[in-house]
């Protein structure tokens, strides 16, 4: 199970873009959490997570994203998800998270 994360701050539009490649599960969720905490600590701003190359996410990974959302909401920042594959969109829809995170 592999996970590759990249992030880029868009100064013009004032948000972080985080690209996730691979799988987020109980084994890799710590990496995602660290990335989200690190970038938000560096520059408090909205975060857009691109799921285009995310193949799988489990409840642990969703928990990381929900936790980040909660911390960011306290500072009036948003966390959004873009480009989920059909299987991930189905999971977000079933859990109701599509209404919270989808742009």
N, C-alpha and C positions, 0 to 999 in steps of 0.2 A: 504494500500500500504506500503509494508515494504522494507527496504533496509539494507543489512548487507555488510560492507566493511572490508577487511583485507588487510594488506600490509606487505611485507617482503623484506628486502634489501639483494640482493645476492652479497656479497662482492667479490667472486671469478670472477663473470661475470660482475660486476659493473652495476647492474640495479635494479630497484624496480619492484616487482610483486604485482599488486593490483588485488584482487579477488572481484568481485561484485556478490552478491546474491540478487535476488528479482527484483525490478523494479526501474528504474530511470525515474522520470517524474517531472512535475512542483513542486510537493510537496517534492521530495527527492533530487533533483539536487543540492541543497545547500550543502548537506552532501558530495556528491561526489566531488564538487568543493573544499570544505574545506580539504578533505583527500588529494587530488592531490596537493593543495598548501602547506599543512603541510609537506608532505613527500619530496617535491621538495625543500622546504626551509631547511629542515633538511640535505639533501644530494642531490645536483644537479647531476642528473644522468638520463639515459634513463628510461622510464617507459613502462612496458608491462602490459596491462589490460586484465585479463582473463574474458571473457564473458560466460564461460561455464554454469554458474548458473544464468545468467541474463535472465529474462523472457520477459522484455519489456523495451524499451527506447523510449522517445519521443524527439521532437525537442529541448526541453530545455536541456535534458541530452546530446544530440549530440552537442549542443552549448557549454556546459561545456568542453567536450572533445576537440572540435575544439579550444576553447580559451586556454586550457592548451597546446595543440600542438603548437599554435602560440608563446606562451611565451617560451616554451622549444626550439623551432627552433632558436630563437634569440641567445641561448647559445650553439647551435650545438648539442642538444640532441634530441632523437627520442621518439615518443610515438607510441606504436604499440598495436593492438588488436589481441587476439588469441581466438580460440574456440567459435566463435559466433554460436548460434542456427540458424536454417534455416530462421526463420522469421526475425531475426536481420541481418543476412547476406543479405537477400533480401533488407532490408532497406538501408544497407551500399552500396549495389550495385546500387540501384536506385539513390541514392544521389551522387554516385561517390566516396564516402569516403573509399570504399574498396581499391581503388588504393593508397590512402594516408596512411591508418592505418594498413592494413593487412600484416602480416609477410610472 
